[in-house]
Amino acid sequence: MTRIGIIGYGNLGRGVECAVKQNDDMELKYVFTRRDPSNVHILTDSAKVMPAADITKYKDDIDVLIICGGSATDLPKQTPEYAKSFNVIDSFDTHAKIPEHFANVDKSAKDSGHIALISVGWDPGMFSLNRVYASSILPDGEDYTFWGRGVSQGHSDAIRRIDGVADARQYTCPVTDAIEAVRSGKQPVLTTRQKHTRECYVVAKEGADKARIEKEIKEMPNYFADYDTTVTFITQEELDRDHKGIPHGGMVIRSGKTGWDCENSHVIEYSLNLDSNPEFTASVLIAYARAAMRMRSEGVTGCKTVLDIPPAYLSSLSGDELRSHML
């Protein structure tokens, strides 16, 4: 039984709790929060809610700590810090900063003798695996990744961190013409701006400078600066009524050629259609928590990504069962 701890009980933390329930070899022990624990009500009767400030007191009672903070400001600090005391997993999703984040977490985990998995989810995560598989199989080709239409938790969180923003939802929207051009096997050259647009629905605090908020959103590097972005200011009531769900999805497409003269074309496509972005991400995190414990039992330490994990380590099935039913 793998003992799970959760730090952060927002949408992702609640999703992790639900995912633990669906895995018979997992047990939720603690939820750690920066809020008043008496005001945080979880669903698991056997688990306890504790202050985040006291987290290291429980390091001997937790096998894997799942860090459910945001990529913009939380995870760059939290993951290397908690890797000093725990085996950890996060869903860091700022692609451009993954190498830097990996280096910081790797040092912390190796120094403390723990294992850390970063950027675990669907992209980065499952989409990353499919990019590697497809490009390895079709080396003469091009990769294309499309996201949405759906709510990006990381981008929504980044908007909420802007001064004067009360709440926000951000939708990533693929450009249909670009998808069809890729599926045709034409291998078009597409800029970031040609592949996606971004729609932001923002609730501003009373008296906030909306023009400044819109400018900060549209100029935010790694998030919005490279996209055609629209910002729409709405009320909290409108946000709660019209944007309460957290759907997402997308696809990874590899278009490539084989043959002596590259005469045959092939398209590999992996797609996801998700009712709940955080719940699906949480389910991926739990599968990799299992893998982390198996690797740690073999003496592995340091930082790893989904690209380093054998697929069999994700499953609760034995090797014999996998070969009989999955291979």
N, C-alpha and C positions, 0 to 999 in steps of 0.2 A: 504494500500500500504506500503510494507516494503522498507525502504530507505537503499540502499546498498552502502557501500564504499569498495574500493579495495586498498590494499597497496601492491605494486609490480606488474608491468605490463609485466611479461614474459609470457611463455606459459600458465601457470595456470591462471594468471590474465586475459589474453585474453579469455581463456575458460570460466571464470566466467562472463565476459561481455556478451558473447554469450548466456550463460545459463539464465542470467537475462532477455534477450530479449524474451525467450521462456516461461516465467512465468508472467502472466498478473497481478499478485499481487505483483510484484517486480519492483523497479525503481533504476537504477544506478544513484547516485548523484555525486560521486567523485572518481577519480583514483589518488592515491598518489604515487609519485615516488622519488627515490633518484637521478634520472637523471635530466637534465634540462627539465622542463615541456614543453618548447617550441619545444623540439625534440621528444616528445612522442605523437603519433597520434592515438587516439582511434576511435572507430566506432560509439559510441553513441553521437549524436549531442547535446542532452540535458545535458550531463554530463560534468564536468570540470576536468582538470588535474591540480593538485596542488603539491607543494613541500612536501615531507615526513616530513620535519622539522616543517611544519606548521599544522600538522594533528590535533592537539588538539583544534585548533581554530574552527574546524567544528564538534565537538563532539555532538552538539545539533541538527545537520542536518542529522545525520546518526543513523539508528536503529541497524544495524549489520555491523561490519567491518570484511571483509574477508582478512586474512593475507596470502599472496601468496609467502612467502619466502621459502628458503630451510631448511630442517630439520637439516642439519649438523651444521650450525652456526647461521642462522637467527632466526628461530622460538623459540629456547630456551631463547633468549633474548627478541624478539619482543612480543610474546604472553603475557607473564606476564606484560610487560610494557604497552602495549596497553589496556589490561584488566582493567587498572586503570581508563581509560577514556571512554571505549566503551564496548558494548556487542561484543564478538569476536568469530571467528571460525578459526581454522587452520587445516592443513592436516599433522601434525607431524607424521612421519612414521618410526622412529627408535624404533622398538618394545622394545628393551631392556631398553630403557630410558623413556618409557611412564610413569611408576609410578613416577619417579622423576619430569618429566615435569608436570604431573597432579598436584602434590603437590605444585609446584611453582605457577602455574596458578590459582589453587583453592584459595590459600591465597590472591593473588592479586585481584581476582574477588569478593571474599567475603568481603574483606576490603573496596572495592569501591562500592559494591551493584550492580554488573553486573553479567551477565551469560556468561560463556565461554565454547565452545565446542572444544575439541581437537581431533586429530587423526581421522578426518572425511574424508572419501574417500572410496576406495574399499578394500584396505588392508594396514593398519587397516581401518575398516569401515564395508562395506557390508560383507566381508569375516568373520569379527569378529562376526557379528550377526549369520551367518550361522554355525560357529563353536559352538556357544552357543546353538542355536536351536537343531542342530543335536546331540550334546553330551548330552543334556537334554533328548531327545527322546530315544536315544540308549545309556544308561549309561554303558552298557557292550560293549565296543568297543574302537576304536582308531581313532584319527583325523589325517588327512594328508592335507597339503596345498602345492600346486604347483603354481609357478608363471612363466608366459611367454609362448613362447619366446617373449620377448618384451623389450622395453626401460624403464629402471627405471630412473625417473626424479631425485629422491633423490641420487641415486648412481652416476649418471652422474654429478650431481652438486658437489658431494663430490670429484670426480676426478678433476673437473675444479678448485677446491680450492687449489690443490697442486701447489706449486711453480714451474713454468716452463711449466705449461699446458695452452695452448691457447683455446682448445675446446675438448670435449669428448662425446662419447655415450657409455652407458653400457647396454648390453643385458643380461637379466636373462633367462636361458634356463633349462627347466625341463628335467630330465633324463627319457626317454621313458620307459625303463625297470622297473623303479620304479613305474611309473603310472600304468602300466599294472598289476604289482604284487598287488597293492592296490585295483584296480578295481575287481580283482579276489576274493576278500574277504579273502585273506591269512593273512592280518594284519601283514605285515613284519615290522621288526624293522630297521629303516633307519636312518643313520646319516645325518646331514646337507649336508655333501659333497656328499653323495649318491643320494640326491634328485635333486640337481641343480648344474649347472656350470655357470660361469660368463665370458662373452666376453666383453673386453674393447677395443674401438677404440679411439685412443688418437692423438691429434694434439699437438706436442711439439713446444714451442717457439724456435726461432732461438738460437742456442748455448746451449740449455737446456741439462742437464744430463739425458739422457733417461734411463740409468740403474738405477739411483736413483729414478726416477719417477715410473718405473715399480716396484721397491722394495717397495716404499711407498704404491702403490696401493695394491699389494698382501698382505701386512702386516697390512692393515688398519682394526682395530677392528670394529666389528658390521656390516661391509660392505663386506669385501673380505677375511679376514684371514681364515674363516672356509670353504672356497670353493675352488675348482679347478678353477683357474682364468687364462685366457690368455689375454695378453696385446699386441695389434697390433698398431704400430705407422703408421699413414697415413697423407696425406696432408689435408689442409683445403678444397681444391677442391674435394678431394675424399670423405671427410665427408659430404660435402654439397650435393654431387651428389648421394651417395649410402646410406646415413643414415639420410635423411632429415625428414622422418616421425617419429611419436612417438607412435607406436602401443604397445599394451600390452594385458594382460589377465591372465587367470589362472583358478584354480579350488580348491574348498574345498571338500574333500571326507571324509565321516565318514563311517567306516565299523564296524558293530556291530551285536550282536546276541540277540535273544529273545527266549522265551520258558522256561519251567521248568528246562530242562537240556541244555538250550542254543543250541537247535538243529536246529534253523532257522537263516539263515544269511541275512543281509540287507546291502545295500550300498546306502547312500545318497550322491548326488553330485550336487554342485552348481558351474556353470562355467561362465566365462566372456570372450568375444572375442572383443577387443576394437581397433577400427581404431585410436583413439586418447586418449591416457592415460590422458593428462591434461584436455581435454574437458569432459571426463566422470567424472573425479574427481571433476571438477568444478560443474557439474550437481548435484552430491551428496552434495556438499557444499551448494548449493542454496536450496535444499530440507531441509537441516538441519538449514539453516538460518530461514526458516519459522517456524520450530519447536522451535528454540531458542526464537523467539519473542512470541510465544504462551506460553512457559514456563515462560518467563520473565513477561508476563502480569498476571501470576498467583502468582507472587512474588518470583519465584525461583531465587536464586543467586548461585555463585560458579561455579566450573568446572564440566562439564559433558562429557560423551562420548556417542557414538551411543548406547551403552548397556543400557543407562539410559533413552532413549527417546521413548515414546509410538509411535508405527508405524503410528497411525492416525494423529499425529502432523506433519508428513512430507507432507501430501497431502493437496492440495487446495480444495478438495471436503469436503463437510459437513459430519457429522456422519451418517445422513440418507442416503446420496448418497453412502458412502462407504459400508454401510450395504446392500444397494440395488444392487450394481454393483460389489463389490469387495469381499464380504464375501462369 
